[in-house]
């Protein structure tokens, strides 16, 4: 019967958010393509957003604070995705590859 009440526990949401964050960090470290890194960064932002909403639901006296943070994170994620896709398209046009190690001319 305890399994049915997992939705009503802060720890469940925090563990799920931490798992999303950890999968995103692992994806950033292990992926070689820019698209894989973009997806991993979206997982990191989703984990942070889930933690904000969990703390908003269980601990915040004002429910709009966590929702505003989450909407702000979603806006940042959308802008990041749009800019990253345009950079990927530009890199692919110039180098015919989206592998990070193939793009060596971009070192500053």
N, C-alpha and C positions, 0 to 999 in steps of 0.2 A: 504494500500500500504506500510505502515511502516513495516509490518511483513516480507515483502520480502527483506528488507534491513537489517535485524538483523545480517546477516553474516558479514556485513561490519562495525561492531561496536565492540570496544574493551570490553565494559561492558558486552556484551553477553558472550564472552569467559571467562571473569573473574568470572562471576556468575556461569557458568557451572563448571569451575575448582574449585571454592569454594564449590559448592554442592558435587562434587566428593570427595573433601577433607573432608567435614563434614560427608558424608556417611561412609567414611573410618574410621574416628575417632569414630563414633557411633558404627561401626562394631567391632572395637578393644575393646571398652568398654563393649559391650553387648554380644559378642560371648563367648562361653565356650570351644569350640573345637579349636584345633590348626589350622585346615584347614580353619575355618571361619576367624581366625585372619590373616592367610596368605592372603586370598582374600581381607580382609579389608586393609591390608598394601599395596596391589597392587592398590587399589582404591586411597589411599593417594598419591602414586607415580604417578598415572595417572593424578590426579588433579594438582600436582606440574608441571608435564610435560606440561599439557595444558596451564597453566599460562605462562610458559617459551616461548612456541610457540606463544601465543597471544601477549606477549610483543615484541617478535621477529618480528612478522608481522607488528605491528602498530607503534612501537617506535624506534626500533634499526636501526642505519644507516648501520650496517654490518649484513646481514641476516644469516651468518654462526654461529654466537655466540649462539643464541637460539637453533639452530639445534644441535650444539655440546653438549649443556647441556642436551637436550632431548635424544640424543643417549647415553650419559653417564648414565642418569637415567634409560633408558631401559636396559643397560648392568648390572647395579646394581640390577634392578628388576629381571632379569633372573638369576643372581648369587644367589640372595636371595631366589628365588623360588626353585632352585636346592638344596641349602643347607637345606632349611626348609623342603622340602619333604624327604630328607634323614634322618633328625632328627625325623620327624613324623614316618617314617617307623621303625627307631630304638626304639623309645618310644613305639610304638604299639607292637613290638616284645617282649619287656621286661615287659610291664604292661597290655597288651591286652585291652588298651583303649587309645583314643586320647583326652579325656576330661582333661582339664588343672587342675581341682581340684582333679582328681584321682592320679595325678603324684605328690605326696607329698614328695617323697624321694629325689627330686632334689633340695630341699632348701639348700643353701650354708651355 
